[in-house]
């Protein structure tokens, strides 16, 4: 899954939801459910997500939406196998980026 976000320090919840193609309510729900998501809030209460939060969201999205884990299953999986899951996810992410680049090259030929 490719996320198209510019390089910034903080992202608004609307930007994040649009990048993941989900509703903002799902992002807020996952924030309550997963301890790994702790976006900063400004004086108005607007959530500001850091690049680390985006990485955590990518991992949660991968487990819940792509691999079909339940929320409890994803929480358990993250607690028990966090490092292994992060390594596997990093490999999958790199392979997907390579696939996109190869597809672009193929289309240009």
Backbone atoms as SQL, in Angstrom:
CREATE TABLE atoms (id INTEGER PRIMARY KEY, chain TEXT, resi INTEGER, resn TEXT, atom TEXT, x REAL, y REAL, z REAL);
INSERT INTO atoms VALUES
  (1, 'A', 1, 'UNK', 'N', 0.837, -1.169, 0.000),
  (2, 'A', 1, 'UNK', 'CA', 0.000, 0.000, 0.000),
  (3, 'A', 1, 'UNK', 'C', 0.889, 1.241, 0.000),
  (4, 'A', 2, 'UNK', 'N', 0.657, 2.099, -0.966),
  (5, 'A', 2, 'UNK', 'CA', 1.443, 3.317, -1.071),
  (6, 'A', 2, 'UNK', 'C', 0.690, 4.477, -0.438),
  (7, 'A', 3, 'UNK', 'N', 1.372, 5.204, 0.435),
  (8, 'A', 3, 'UNK', 'CA', 0.816, 6.384, 1.083),
  (9, 'A', 3, 'UNK', 'C', 1.479, 7.605, 0.464),
  (10, 'A', 4, 'UNK', 'N', 0.674, 8.503, -0.082),
  (11, 'A', 4, 'UNK', 'CA', 1.211, 9.713, -0.703),
  (12, 'A', 4, 'UNK', 'C', 1.054, 10.887, 0.250),
  (13, 'A', 5, 'UNK', 'N', 2.065, 11.069, 1.087),
  (14, 'A', 5, 'UNK', 'CA', 2.095, 12.202, 2.004),
  (15, 'A', 5, 'UNK', 'C', 3.401, 12.947, 1.805),
  (16, 'A', 6, 'UNK', 'N', 3.364, 14.266, 1.773),
  (17, 'A', 6, 'UNK', 'CA', 4.616, 15.030, 1.659),
  (18, 'A', 6, 'UNK', 'C', 5.424, 14.915, 2.951),
  (19, 'A', 7, 'UNK', 'N', 6.700, 15.210, 2.854),
  (20, 'A', 7, 'UNK', 'CA', 7.564, 15.193, 4.032),
  (21, 'A', 7, 'UNK', 'C', 7.250, 16.393, 4.915),
  (22, 'A', 8, 'UNK', 'N', 6.666, 16.143, 6.076),
  (23, 'A', 8, 'UNK', 'CA', 6.340, 17.204, 7.021),
  (24, 'A', 8, 'UNK', 'C', 6.555, 16.681, 8.434),
  (25, 'A', 9, 'UNK', 'N', 6.589, 17.600, 9.384),
  (26, 'A', 9, 'UNK', 'CA', 6.698, 17.199, 10.787),
  (27, 'A', 9, 'UNK', 'C', 5.377, 16.690, 11.331),
  (28, 'A', 10, 'UNK', 'N', 4.286, 17.336, 10.934),
  (29, 'A', 10, 'UNK', 'CA', 2.965, 16.986, 11.450),
  (30, 'A', 10, 'UNK', 'C', 1.955, 16.938, 10.316),
  (31, 'A', 11, 'UNK', 'N', 1.027, 16.009, 10.445),
  (32, 'A', 11, 'UNK', 'CA', -0.048, 15.848, 9.476),
  (33, 'A', 11, 'UNK', 'C', -1.382, 15.962, 10.201),
  (34, 'A', 12, 'UNK', 'N', -2.343, 16.613, 9.566),
  (35, 'A', 12, 'UNK', 'CA', -3.684, 16.706, 10.117),
  (36, 'A', 12, 'UNK', 'C', -4.429, 15.393, 9.901),
  (37, 'A', 13, 'UNK', 'N', -5.485, 15.190, 10.677),
  (38, 'A', 13, 'UNK', 'CA', -6.230, 13.933, 10.580),
  (39, 'A', 13, 'UNK', 'C', -6.892, 13.787, 9.208),
  (40, 'A', 14, 'UNK', 'N', -7.289, 14.896, 8.601),
  (41, 'A', 14, 'UNK', 'CA', -7.885, 14.839, 7.267),
  (42, 'A', 14, 'UNK', 'C', -6.901, 14.339, 6.221),
  (43, 'A', 15, 'UNK', 'N', -5.665, 14.846, 6.298),
  (44, 'A', 15, 'UNK', 'CA', -4.620, 14.399, 5.380),
  (45, 'A', 15, 'UNK', 'C', -4.353, 12.913, 5.537),
  (46, 'A', 16, 'UNK', 'N', -4.269, 12.480, 6.781),
  (47, 'A', 16, 'UNK', 'CA', -3.968, 11.082, 7.077),
  (48, 'A', 16, 'UNK', 'C', -5.098, 10.180, 6.584),
  (49, 'A', 17, 'UNK', 'N', -6.334, 10.563, 6.869),
  (50, 'A', 17, 'UNK', 'CA', -7.483, 9.759, 6.448),
  (51, 'A', 17, 'UNK', 'C', -7.544, 9.669, 4.924),
  (52, 'A', 18, 'UNK', 'N', -7.266, 10.766, 4.245),
  (53, 'A', 18, 'UNK', 'CA', -7.290, 10.765, 2.785),
  (54, 'A', 18, 'UNK', 'C', -6.180, 9.872, 2.226),
  (55, 'A', 19, 'UNK', 'N', -5.003, 9.927, 2.831),
  (56, 'A', 19, 'UNK', 'CA', -3.877, 9.113, 2.371),
  (57, 'A', 19, 'UNK', 'C', -4.165, 7.618, 2.529),
  (58, 'A', 20, 'UNK', 'N', -4.838, 7.243, 3.602),
  (59, 'A', 20, 'UNK', 'CA', -5.169, 5.845, 3.855),
  (60, 'A', 20, 'UNK', 'C', -6.509, 5.443, 3.227),
  (61, 'A', 21, 'UNK', 'N', -7.223, 6.416, 2.668),
  (62, 'A', 21, 'UNK', 'CA', -8.531, 6.190, 2.051),
  (63, 'A', 21, 'UNK', 'C', -9.521, 5.580, 3.048),
  (64, 'A', 22, 'UNK', 'N', -9.569, 6.176, 4.241),
  (65, 'A', 22, 'UNK', 'CA', -10.516, 5.779, 5.284),
  (66, 'A', 22, 'UNK', 'C', -11.160, 7.037, 5.860),
  (67, 'A', 23, 'UNK', 'N', -12.189, 6.849, 6.659),
  (68, 'A', 23, 'UNK', 'CA', -12.836, 7.980, 7.322),
  (69, 'A', 23, 'UNK', 'C', -12.002, 8.446, 8.505),
  (70, 'A', 24, 'UNK', 'N', -12.155, 9.719, 8.854),
  (71, 'A', 24, 'UNK', 'CA', -11.436, 10.239, 10.025),
  (72, 'A', 24, 'UNK', 'C', -11.904, 9.553, 11.294),
  (73, 'A', 25, 'UNK', 'N', -13.158, 9.105, 11.318),
  (74, 'A', 25, 'UNK', 'CA', -13.669, 8.419, 12.509),
  (75, 'A', 25, 'UNK', 'C', -12.926, 7.119, 12.757),
  (76, 'A', 26, 'UNK', 'N', -12.492, 6.437, 11.700),
  (77, 'A', 26, 'UNK', 'CA', -11.720, 5.203, 11.874),
  (78, 'A', 26, 'UNK', 'C', -10.362, 5.514, 12.490),
  (79, 'A', 27, 'UNK', 'N', -9.734, 6.585, 12.061),
  (80, 'A', 27, 'UNK', 'CA', -8.445, 6.984, 12.629),
  (81, 'A', 27, 'UNK', 'C', -8.610, 7.292, 14.115),
  (82, 'A', 28, 'UNK', 'N', -9.651, 8.041, 14.471),
  (83, 'A', 28, 'UNK', 'CA', -9.909, 8.355, 15.881),
  (84, 'A', 28, 'UNK', 'C', -10.199, 7.091, 16.674),
  (85, 'A', 29, 'UNK', 'N', -10.928, 6.146, 16.086),
  (86, 'A', 29, 'UNK', 'CA', -11.236, 4.887, 16.760),
  (87, 'A', 29, 'UNK', 'C', -9.959, 4.090, 17.009),
  (88, 'A', 30, 'UNK', 'N', -9.112, 3.978, 15.991),
  (89, 'A', 30, 'UNK', 'CA', -7.851, 3.256, 16.167),
  (90, 'A', 30, 'UNK', 'C', -6.973, 3.928, 17.206),
  (91, 'A', 31, 'UNK', 'N', -7.037, 5.245, 17.280),
  (92, 'A', 31, 'UNK', 'CA', -6.262, 5.971, 18.294),
  (93, 'A', 31, 'UNK', 'C', -6.670, 5.522, 19.694),
  (94, 'A', 32, 'UNK', 'N', -7.960, 5.320, 19.911),
  (95, 'A', 32, 'UNK', 'CA', -8.445, 4.864, 21.215),
  (96, 'A', 32, 'UNK', 'C', -8.083, 3.406, 21.478),
  (97, 'A', 33, 'UNK', 'N', -8.080, 2.602, 20.430),
  (98, 'A', 33, 'UNK', 'CA', -7.874, 1.161, 20.582),
  (99, 'A', 33, 'UNK', 'C', -6.398, 0.756, 20.707),
  (100, 'A', 34, 'UNK', 'N', -5.513, 1.447, 20.022),
  (101, 'A', 34, 'UNK', 'CA', -4.106, 1.053, 19.978),
  (102, 'A', 34, 'UNK', 'C', -3.250, 2.047, 20.744),
  (103, 'A', 35, 'UNK', 'N', -2.467, 1.521, 21.674),
  (104, 'A', 35, 'UNK', 'CA', -1.598, 2.365, 22.503),
  (105, 'A', 35, 'UNK', 'C', -0.466, 2.996, 21.697),
  (106, 'A', 36, 'UNK', 'N', -0.118, 2.398, 20.571),
  (107, 'A', 36, 'UNK', 'CA', 0.993, 2.905, 19.763),
  (108, 'A', 36, 'UNK', 'C', 0.664, 4.250, 19.106),
  (109, 'A', 37, 'UNK', 'N', -0.610, 4.554, 18.959),
  (110, 'A', 37, 'UNK', 'CA', -1.020, 5.822, 18.339),
  (111, 'A', 37, 'UNK', 'C', -1.249, 6.873, 19.403),
  (112, 'A', 38, 'UNK', 'N', -0.404, 7.857, 19.425),
  (113, 'A', 38, 'UNK', 'CA', -0.529, 8.973, 20.368),
  (114, 'A', 38, 'UNK', 'C', -0.259, 10.285, 19.651),
  (115, 'A', 39, 'UNK', 'N', -1.188, 10.729, 18.793),
  (116, 'A', 39, 'UNK', 'CA', -0.944, 12.007, 18.114),
  (117, 'A', 39, 'UNK', 'C', -0.985, 13.168, 19.091),
  (118, 'A', 40, 'UNK', 'N', -0.223, 14.179, 18.783),
  (119, 'A', 40, 'UNK', 'CA', -0.234, 15.384, 19.614),
  (120, 'A', 40, 'UNK', 'C', -1.502, 16.168, 19.309),
  (121, 'A', 41, 'UNK', 'N', -1.961, 16.917, 20.282),
  (122, 'A', 41, 'UNK', 'CA', -3.145, 17.755, 20.079),
  (123, 'A', 41, 'UNK', 'C', -2.771, 19.195, 20.382),
  (124, 'A', 42, 'UNK', 'N', -3.264, 20.109, 19.550),
  (125, 'A', 42, 'UNK', 'CA', -2.985, 21.519, 19.795),
  (126, 'A', 42, 'UNK', 'C', -4.020, 22.084, 20.768),
  (127, 'A', 43, 'UNK', 'N', -3.993, 23.388, 20.982),
  (128, 'A', 43, 'UNK', 'CA', -4.890, 24.022, 21.956),
  (129, 'A', 43, 'UNK', 'C', -6.360, 23.826, 21.597),
  (130, 'A', 44, 'UNK', 'N', -6.662, 23.741, 20.319),
  (131, 'A', 44, 'UNK', 'CA', -8.038, 23.522, 19.885),
  (132, 'A', 44, 'UNK', 'C', -8.468, 22.063, 20.004),
  (133, 'A', 45, 'UNK', 'N', -7.500, 21.170, 20.198),
  (134, 'A', 45, 'UNK', 'CA', -7.804, 19.741, 20.270),
  (135, 'A', 45, 'UNK', 'C', -7.637, 19.025, 18.943),
  (136, 'A', 46, 'UNK', 'N', -7.103, 19.728, 17.940),
  (137, 'A', 46, 'UNK', 'CA', -6.861, 19.092, 16.644),
  (138, 'A', 46, 'UNK', 'C', -5.682, 18.139, 16.752),
  (139, 'A', 47, 'UNK', 'N', -5.834, 16.973, 16.173),
  (140, 'A', 47, 'UNK', 'CA', -4.778, 15.964, 16.210),
  (141, 'A', 47, 'UNK', 'C', -3.707, 16.289, 15.172),
  (142, 'A', 48, 'UNK', 'N', -2.470, 16.136, 15.575),
  (143, 'A', 48, 'UNK', 'CA', -1.332, 16.317, 14.681),
  (144, 'A', 48, 'UNK', 'C', -0.496, 15.043, 14.737),
  (145, 'A', 49, 'UNK', 'N', -0.435, 14.335, 13.618),
  (146, 'A', 49, 'UNK', 'CA', 0.261, 13.061, 13.541),
  (147, 'A', 49, 'UNK', 'C', 1.698, 13.268, 13.080),
  (148, 'A', 50, 'UNK', 'N', 2.632, 12.611, 13.761),
  (149, 'A', 50, 'UNK', 'CA', 4.044, 12.654, 13.403),
  (150, 'A', 50, 'UNK', 'C', 4.339, 11.544, 12.391),
  (151, 'A', 51, 'UNK', 'N', 5.490, 11.588, 11.728),
  (152, 'A', 51, 'UNK', 'CA', 5.851, 10.473, 10.839),
  (153, 'A', 51, 'UNK', 'C', 5.877, 9.123, 11.564),
  (154, 'A', 52, 'UNK', 'N', 6.242, 9.109, 12.843),
  (155, 'A', 52, 'UNK', 'CA', 6.210, 7.863, 13.620),
  (156, 'A', 52, 'UNK', 'C', 4.777, 7.357, 13.762),
  (157, 'A', 53, 'UNK', 'N', 3.838, 8.273, 13.988),
  (158, 'A', 53, 'UNK', 'CA', 2.428, 7.888, 14.056),
  (159, 'A', 53, 'UNK', 'C', 1.963, 7.311, 12.718),
  (160, 'A', 54, 'UNK', 'N', 2.430, 7.887, 11.626),
  (161, 'A', 54, 'UNK', 'CA', 2.061, 7.400, 10.291),
  (162, 'A', 54, 'UNK', 'C', 2.578, 5.978, 10.099),
  (163, 'A', 55, 'UNK', 'N', 3.816, 5.710, 10.540),
  (164, 'A', 55, 'UNK', 'CA', 4.366, 4.360, 10.442),
  (165, 'A', 55, 'UNK', 'C', 3.535, 3.372, 11.253),
  (166, 'A', 56, 'UNK', 'N', 3.118, 3.784, 12.457),
  (167, 'A', 56, 'UNK', 'CA', 2.276, 2.916, 13.284),
  (168, 'A', 56, 'UNK', 'C', 0.921, 2.681, 12.612),
  (169, 'A', 57, 'UNK', 'N', 0.370, 3.719, 12.007),
  (170, 'A', 57, 'UNK', 'CA', -0.893, 3.570, 11.292),
  (171, 'A', 57, 'UNK', 'C', -0.749, 2.622, 10.105),
  (172, 'A', 58, 'UNK', 'N', 0.364, 2.710, 9.391),
  (173, 'A', 58, 'UNK', 'CA', 0.602, 1.801, 8.276),
  (174, 'A', 58, 'UNK', 'C', 0.596, 0.351, 8.758),
  (175, 'A', 59, 'UNK', 'N', 1.248, 0.119, 9.878),
  (176, 'A', 59, 'UNK', 'CA', 1.319, -1.231, 10.428),
  (177, 'A', 59, 'UNK', 'C', -0.065, -1.716, 10.861),
  (178, 'A', 60, 'UNK', 'N', -0.805, -0.868, 11.541),
  (179, 'A', 60, 'UNK', 'CA', -2.159, -1.230, 11.979),
  (180, 'A', 60, 'UNK', 'C', -3.050, -1.476, 10.766),
  (181, 'A', 61, 'UNK', 'N', -2.972, -0.599, 9.774),
  (182, 'A', 61, 'UNK', 'CA', -3.761, -0.755, 8.559),
  (183, 'A', 61, 'UNK', 'C', -3.430, -2.084, 7.884),
  (184, 'A', 62, 'UNK', 'N', -2.147, -2.399, 7.806),
  (185, 'A', 62, 'UNK', 'CA', -1.715, -3.653, 7.185),
  (186, 'A', 62, 'UNK', 'C', -2.308, -4.856, 7.913),
  (187, 'A', 63, 'UNK', 'N', -2.229, -4.843, 9.225),
  (188, 'A', 63, 'UNK', 'CA', -2.735, -5.990, 9.984),
  (189, 'A', 63, 'UNK', 'C', -4.258, -6.110, 9.895),
  (190, 'A', 64, 'UNK', 'N', -4.952, -4.997, 10.062),
  (191, 'A', 64, 'UNK', 'CA', -6.414, -5.044, 10.138),
  (192, 'A', 64, 'UNK', 'C', -7.061, -5.127, 8.752),
  (193, 'A', 65, 'UNK', 'N', -6.666, -4.272, 7.841),
  (194, 'A', 65, 'UNK', 'CA', -7.335, -4.193, 6.542),
  (195, 'A', 65, 'UNK', 'C', -6.787, -5.178, 5.512),
  (196, 'A', 66, 'UNK', 'N', -5.473, -5.357, 5.481),
  (197, 'A', 66, 'UNK', 'CA', -4.885, -6.191, 4.438),
  (198, 'A', 66, 'UNK', 'C', -4.765, -7.650, 4.845),
  (199, 'A', 67, 'UNK', 'N', -4.422, -7.904, 6.099),
  (200, 'A', 67, 'UNK', 'CA', -4.270, -9.288, 6.547),
  (201, 'A', 67, 'UNK', 'C', -5.509, -9.830, 7.240),
  (202, 'A', 68, 'UNK', 'N', -6.476, -8.971, 7.550),
  (203, 'A', 68, 'UNK', 'CA', -7.745, -9.428, 8.089),
  (204, 'A', 68, 'UNK', 'C', -7.764, -9.750, 9.569),
  (205, 'A', 69, 'UNK', 'N', -6.853, -9.192, 10.330),
  (206, 'A', 69, 'UNK', 'CA', -6.837, -9.402, 11.775),
  (207, 'A', 69, 'UNK', 'C', -8.027, -8.695, 12.412),
  (208, 'A', 70, 'UNK', 'N', -8.540, -9.250, 13.499),
  (209, 'A', 70, 'UNK', 'CA', -9.497, -8.514, 14.315),
  (210, 'A', 70, 'UNK', 'C', -8.705, -7.489, 15.117),
  (211, 'A', 71, 'UNK', 'N', -9.396, -6.544, 15.733),
  (212, 'A', 71, 'UNK', 'CA', -8.679, -5.540, 16.532),
  (213, 'A', 71, 'UNK', 'C', -7.938, -6.202, 17.685),
  (214, 'A', 72, 'UNK', 'N', -8.601, -7.134, 18.373),
  (215, 'A', 72, 'UNK', 'CA', -7.931, -7.834, 19.471),
  (216, 'A', 72, 'UNK', 'C', -6.752, -8.657, 18.964),
  (217, 'A', 73, 'UNK', 'N', -6.933, -9.289, 17.821),
  (218, 'A', 73, 'UNK', 'CA', -5.843, -10.069, 17.239),
  (219, 'A', 73, 'UNK', 'C', -4.669, -9.195, 16.853),
  (220, 'A', 74, 'UNK', 'N', -4.958, -8.017, 16.295),
  (221, 'A', 74, 'UNK', 'CA', -3.884, -7.091, 15.906),
  (222, 'A', 74, 'UNK', 'C', -3.155, -6.574, 17.139),
  (223, 'A', 75, 'UNK', 'N', -3.903, -6.258, 18.210),
  (224, 'A', 75, 'UNK', 'CA', -3.267, -5.794, 19.450),
  (225, 'A', 75, 'UNK', 'C', -2.350, -6.858, 20.014),
  (226, 'A', 76, 'UNK', 'N', -2.844, -8.089, 20.068),
  (227, 'A', 76, 'UNK', 'CA', -2.045, -9.200, 20.593),
  (228, 'A', 76, 'UNK', 'C', -0.817, -9.421, 19.729),
  (229, 'A', 77, 'UNK', 'N', -1.008, -9.404, 18.433),
  (230, 'A', 77, 'UNK', 'CA', 0.098, -9.628, 17.510),
  (231, 'A', 77, 'UNK', 'C', 1.172, -8.557, 17.680),
  (232, 'A', 78, 'UNK', 'N', 0.753, -7.306, 17.841),
  (233, 'A', 78, 'UNK', 'CA', 1.717, -6.223, 18.029),
  (234, 'A', 78, 'UNK', 'C', 2.470, -6.363, 19.346),
  (235, 'A', 79, 'UNK', 'N', 1.786, -6.781, 20.395),
  (236, 'A', 79, 'UNK', 'CA', 2.445, -6.931, 21.692),
  (237, 'A', 79, 'UNK', 'C', 3.434, -8.077, 21.689),
  (238, 'A', 80, 'UNK', 'N', 3.038, -9.215, 21.129),
  (239, 'A', 80, 'UNK', 'CA', 3.874, -10.410, 21.195),
  (240, 'A', 80, 'UNK', 'C', 4.973, -10.439, 20.143),
  (241, 'A', 81, 'UNK', 'N', 4.681, -9.967, 18.963),
  (242, 'A', 81, 'UNK', 'CA', 5.619, -10.100, 17.843),
  (243, 'A', 81, 'UNK', 'C', 5.951, -8.773, 17.201),
  (244, 'A', 82, 'UNK', 'N', 6.052, -7.718, 17.965),
  (245, 'A', 82, 'UNK', 'CA', 6.205, -6.379, 17.383),
  (246, 'A', 82, 'UNK', 'C', 7.433, -6.271, 16.476),
  (247, 'A', 83, 'UNK', 'N', 8.580, -6.725, 16.937),
  (248, 'A', 83, 'UNK', 'CA', 9.800, -6.574, 16.136),
  (249, 'A', 83, 'UNK', 'C', 9.728, -7.410, 14.863),
  (250, 'A', 84, 'UNK', 'N', 9.249, -8.636, 14.982),
  (251, 'A', 84, 'UNK', 'CA', 9.123, -9.498, 13.807),
  (252, 'A', 84, 'UNK', 'C', 8.118, -8.907, 12.823),
  (253, 'A', 85, 'UNK', 'N', 7.011, -8.387, 13.329),
  (254, 'A', 85, 'UNK', 'CA', 6.000, -7.778, 12.479),
  (255, 'A', 85, 'UNK', 'C', 6.555, -6.551, 11.778),
  (256, 'A', 86, 'UNK', 'N', 7.305, -5.720, 12.501),
  (257, 'A', 86, 'UNK', 'CA', 7.903, -4.529, 11.896),
  (258, 'A', 86, 'UNK', 'C', 8.878, -4.902, 10.787),
  (259, 'A', 87, 'UNK', 'N', 9.693, -5.931, 11.028),
  (260, 'A', 87, 'UNK', 'CA', 10.650, -6.369, 10.012),
  (261, 'A', 87, 'UNK', 'C', 9.928, -6.881, 8.772),
  (262, 'A', 88, 'UNK', 'N', 8.910, -7.717, 8.978),
  (263, 'A', 88, 'UNK', 'CA', 8.147, -8.251, 7.847),
  (264, 'A', 88, 'UNK', 'C', 7.444, -7.133, 7.089),
  (265, 'A', 89, 'UNK', 'N', 6.869, -6.196, 7.813),
  (266, 'A', 89, 'UNK', 'CA', 6.164, -5.091, 7.173),
  (267, 'A', 89, 'UNK', 'C', 7.136, -4.224, 6.375),
  (268, 'A', 90, 'UNK', 'N', 8.323, -3.996, 6.914),
  (269, 'A', 90, 'UNK', 'CA', 9.325, -3.198, 6.198),
  (270, 'A', 90, 'UNK', 'C', 9.717, -3.885, 4.890),
  (271, 'A', 91, 'UNK', 'N', 9.865, -5.193, 4.925),
  (272, 'A', 91, 'UNK', 'CA', 10.215, -5.938, 3.710),
  (273, 'A', 91, 'UNK', 'C', 9.079, -5.850, 2.693),
  (274, 'A', 92, 'UNK', 'N', 7.846, -6.036, 3.144),
  (275, 'A', 92, 'UNK', 'CA', 6.691, -5.955, 2.250),
  (276, 'A', 92, 'UNK', 'C', 6.590, -4.570, 1.634),
  (277, 'A', 93, 'UNK', 'N', 6.793, -3.543, 2.446),
  (278, 'A', 93, 'UNK', 'CA', 6.718, -2.169, 1.961),
  (279, 'A', 93, 'UNK', 'C', 7.770, -1.905, 0.888),
  (280, 'A', 94, 'UNK', 'N', 9.007, -2.365, 1.104),
  (281, 'A', 94, 'UNK', 'CA', 10.069, -2.180, 0.117),
  (282, 'A', 94, 'UNK', 'C', 9.747, -2.916, -1.178),
  (283, 'A', 95, 'UNK', 'N', 9.244, -4.136, -1.049),
  (284, 'A', 95, 'UNK', 'CA', 8.903, -4.912, -2.241),
  (285, 'A', 95, 'UNK', 'C', 7.775, -4.255, -3.043),
  (286, 'A', 96, 'UNK', 'N', 6.808, -3.666, -2.346),
  (287, 'A', 96, 'UNK', 'CA', 5.726, -2.982, -3.047),
  (288, 'A', 96, 'UNK', 'C', 6.237, -1.751, -3.793),
  (289, 'A', 97, 'UNK', 'N', 7.170, -1.023, -3.168),
  (290, 'A', 97, 'UNK', 'CA', 7.745, 0.134, -3.857),
  (291, 'A', 97, 'UNK', 'C', 8.537, -0.292, -5.085),
  (292, 'A', 98, 'UNK', 'N', 9.272, -1.396, -4.970),
  (293, 'A', 98, 'UNK', 'CA', 10.028, -1.919, -6.107),
  (294, 'A', 98, 'UNK', 'C', 9.075, -2.322, -7.222),
  (295, 'A', 99, 'UNK', 'N', 7.970, -2.966, -6.849),
  (296, 'A', 99, 'UNK', 'CA', 6.980, -3.392, -7.834),
  (297, 'A', 99, 'UNK', 'C', 6.411, -2.193, -8.598),
  (298, 'A', 100, 'UNK', 'N', 6.120, -1.113, -7.878),
  (299, 'A', 100, 'UNK', 'CA', 5.595, 0.093, -8.520),
  (300, 'A', 100, 'UNK', 'C', 6.619, 0.656, -9.508),
  (301, 'A', 101, 'UNK', 'N', 7.865, 0.715, -9.088),
  (302, 'A', 101, 'UNK', 'CA', 8.908, 1.241, -9.975),
  (303, 'A', 101, 'UNK', 'C', 9.087, 0.357, -11.205),
  (304, 'A', 102, 'UNK', 'N', 9.076, -0.955, -11.018),
  (305, 'A', 102, 'UNK', 'CA', 9.221, -1.857, -12.145),
  (306, 'A', 102, 'UNK', 'C', 8.037, -1.746, -13.119),
  (307, 'A', 103, 'UNK', 'N', 6.855, -1.552, -12.562),
  (308, 'A', 103, 'UNK', 'CA', 5.676, -1.365, -13.399),
  (309, 'A', 103, 'UNK', 'C', 5.793, -0.098, -14.210),
  (310, 'A', 104, 'UNK', 'N', 6.299, 0.975, -13.599),
  (311, 'A', 104, 'UNK', 'CA', 6.513, 2.225, -14.335),
  (312, 'A', 104, 'UNK', 'C', 7.492, 2.022, -15.476),
  (313, 'A', 105, 'UNK', 'N', 8.577, 1.310, -15.211),
  (314, 'A', 105, 'UNK', 'CA', 9.586, 1.043, -16.241),
  (315, 'A', 105, 'UNK', 'C', 8.982, 0.225, -17.373),
  (316, 'A', 106, 'UNK', 'N', 8.210, -0.796, -17.005),
  (317, 'A', 106, 'UNK', 'CA', 7.557, -1.649, -18.010),
  (318, 'A', 106, 'UNK', 'C', 6.619, -0.826, -18.901),
  (319, 'A', 107, 'UNK', 'N', 5.872, 0.076, -18.303),
  (320, 'A', 107, 'UNK', 'CA', 4.940, 0.903, -19.058),
  (321, 'A', 107, 'UNK', 'C', 5.665, 1.858, -20.012),
  (322, 'A', 108, 'UNK', 'N', 6.857, 2.252, -19.650),
  (323, 'A', 108, 'UNK', 'CA', 7.615, 3.159, -20.498),
  (324, 'A', 108, 'UNK', 'C', 8.248, 2.453, -21.697),
  (325, 'A', 109, 'UNK', 'N', 8.391, 1.144, -21.591),
  (326, 'A', 109, 'UNK', 'CA', 9.023, 0.391, -22.697),
  (327, 'A', 109, 'UNK', 'C', 8.100, 0.198, -23.869);
